[in-house]
Amino acid sequence: MPHHLNRPHLVWGWSGTLADDVQRQVAAVNAALAALGAPPVDLDTIRHHFAPSPPALCAAILGRPLTDRARTRASVAFETYHSRRPPPDLLPGAEGLLTRLLRSGCSHSVLSLGAHNRLTQHISELGVDSFFLRIDGRTGPSARSKTQPLAEHLSALRPAVGDRPFILIGDAVDDIRAAVANQVQPVPYTGGLTHRDILRRSGVPVADNLAEAAALAVEYAHMT
């Protein structure tokens, strides 16, 4: 069997995973909280309460559900903060890692719950869009889970990926749940917006850096 047939297709999260944007996300969350009349919080607070959408995260931090009007205010403030700033860079070392993985026979895509147009524009502006077979972001209102978007992403990729295994690398508990729901092996990454202890509770081995995440992904692929 050719060596590359054992190599996985890696579905990467963007924000908090490939993108070097953790501090920017903290500022955007605080903009959303300010729109709700709430005080700012730090990264550790966000990591202990992280949720897939800005309104859900704000609700978790505040300890109460948001009205539809408050959800809209939080979403608008969050998106406005990002729209007024240039795209974040890739994490240091990420581009080299993606290149080495491609040369070894792996392939890549990005799946994000961030706005699709902004996501694709940012990746294009960084000049790294050619690394990815597919880039999918959110095209509608704030999504509460990656489960269905991941199913659609995998279905669209299957003709190009063939029988090679999919591995999802992301920084959220929702990434783990979405992967399991779609019968895909997750690799939780601890450098993003979810506290390491919370990710470890899933029972899945976690990676503290992207190189470790990629190594776990390749190891899982050889076990399939």
SVG drawing of the C-alpha trace seen along z (x, -y; Angstrom):
<svg xmlns="http://www.w3.org/2000/svg" viewBox="-36 -49 44 51">
<polyline fill="none" stroke="black" stroke-width="0.4" points="0.0,0.0 1.4,-3.4 2.5,-5.3 0.3,-8.3 -2.9,-6.2 -2.4,-6.0 -2.1,-9.7 -5.1,-11.5 -7.1,-14.5 -6.9,-17.1 -9.9,-19.3 -8.6,-22.3 -10.4,-24.8 -9.4,-28.4 -9.9,-30.7 -8.0,-29.5 -6.3,-26.8 -4.5,-27.8 -5.1,-31.5 -2.9,-33.4 -5.9,-35.3 -6.6,-34.3 -6.0,-37.8 -8.0,-39.3 -10.9,-36.9 -10.7,-38.1 -11.1,-41.7 -14.0,-40.8 -15.8,-38.9 -15.3,-41.9 -16.8,-44.1 -19.8,-41.8 -20.1,-42.0 -19.8,-45.7 -22.7,-45.8 -24.7,-44.0 -23.5,-46.4 -21.2,-43.8 -17.6,-44.3 -14.7,-42.8 -13.2,-39.4 -9.8,-37.7 -8.7,-34.8 -8.9,-32.3 -12.6,-33.2 -13.3,-32.7 -11.5,-29.4 -13.6,-28.1 -16.9,-29.2 -16.2,-28.8 -19.2,-28.1 -19.4,-27.9 -21.1,-31.2 -20.5,-34.7 -24.1,-34.9 -23.8,-31.5 -20.4,-32.4 -21.7,-35.7 -24.6,-33.9 -22.3,-31.3 -20.1,-34.1 -23.0,-36.0 -24.7,-32.9 -28.1,-33.6 -29.8,-33.2 -29.9,-36.1 -33.0,-37.5 -33.1,-37.4 -32.4,-41.1 -29.4,-40.7 -28.1,-37.8 -28.3,-40.1 -26.4,-42.9 -23.7,-40.5 -23.3,-39.1 -23.2,-42.5 -20.6,-43.8 -18.4,-40.8 -18.5,-40.8 -18.0,-44.6 -14.9,-44.3 -13.4,-41.8 -14.5,-43.6 -12.5,-46.7 -9.2,-44.8 -6.8,-43.1 -6.7,-39.3 -4.7,-37.5 -1.5,-35.8 -1.1,-32.1 0.4,-30.8 4.2,-30.8 5.3,-27.6 1.9,-26.7 2.7,-27.4 5.8,-25.2 3.9,-22.4 1.1,-22.5 3.8,-22.4 5.5,-19.4 2.3,-17.5 1.3,-18.1 4.6,-16.8 4.1,-13.7 0.8,-12.9 -1.7,-14.6 -4.3,-17.1 -6.0,-19.9 -9.2,-21.9 -10.7,-24.5 -14.1,-24.4 -15.1,-27.3 -18.2,-28.7 -16.9,-32.2 -18.5,-34.2 -17.7,-32.5 -16.9,-35.6 -14.5,-37.0 -12.9,-33.6 -12.1,-33.1 -11.0,-36.7 -8.6,-36.4 -7.1,-33.1 -6.7,-34.5 -5.0,-37.7 -2.6,-35.6 -1.7,-33.8 -2.3,-30.3 -5.6,-29.3 -3.7,-26.9 -3.0,-24.7 -6.6,-23.8 -8.9,-21.6 -11.9,-23.3 -12.6,-26.3 -16.1,-26.5 -17.4,-29.1 -20.8,-30.0 -23.2,-31.4 -26.2,-32.0 -26.9,-33.2 -24.6,-32.2 -24.4,-28.4 -24.6,-26.5 -22.7,-23.4 -20.3,-22.2 -22.0,-18.8 -24.1,-19.5 -21.5,-21.8 -18.9,-19.1 -21.2,-16.5 -21.6,-18.7 -17.9,-19.5 -16.9,-15.9 -19.5,-15.0 -18.1,-17.6 -14.6,-16.5 -15.0,-12.7 -14.6,-12.5 -11.2,-14.3 -10.1,-12.5 -11.2,-9.0 -10.8,-6.3 -8.3,-8.2 -9.4,-8.9 -10.6,-12.3 -9.2,-13.8 -10.6,-17.0 -8.2,-19.3 -9.9,-22.1 -9.9,-23.9 -13.5,-23.5 -15.5,-20.8 -18.0,-21.3 -15.2,-20.1 -15.0,-16.9 -18.8,-16.4 -19.1,-17.2 -16.3,-14.8 -17.7,-11.9 -21.2,-12.5 -19.7,-12.2 -17.6,-9.2 -14.4,-11.2 -11.4,-11.1 -10.9,-14.4 -7.7,-15.9 -8.4,-18.6 -5.8,-21.5 -5.2,-23.3 -3.7,-26.5 -7.0,-28.1 -10.1,-29.3 -11.0,-26.2 -9.3,-25.4 -7.1,-22.3 -8.8,-20.6 -12.2,-20.9 -10.8,-19.3 -9.2,-16.5 -12.5,-15.6 -13.6,-14.3 -11.2,-11.3 -9.5,-12.0 -5.8,-12.7 -5.1,-16.4 -2.3,-18.3 -0.6,-21.3 0.8,-22.5 0.0,-22.1 2.9,-19.8 1.7,-17.5 -1.8,-17.6 -0.6,-16.7 1.5,-13.8 -1.5,-12.4 -3.6,-12.7 -1.0,-10.8 -0.8,-8.1 -4.6,-7.7 -4.7,-7.4 -2.2,-4.5 -4.5,-2.8 -7.5,-2.8"/>
</svg>
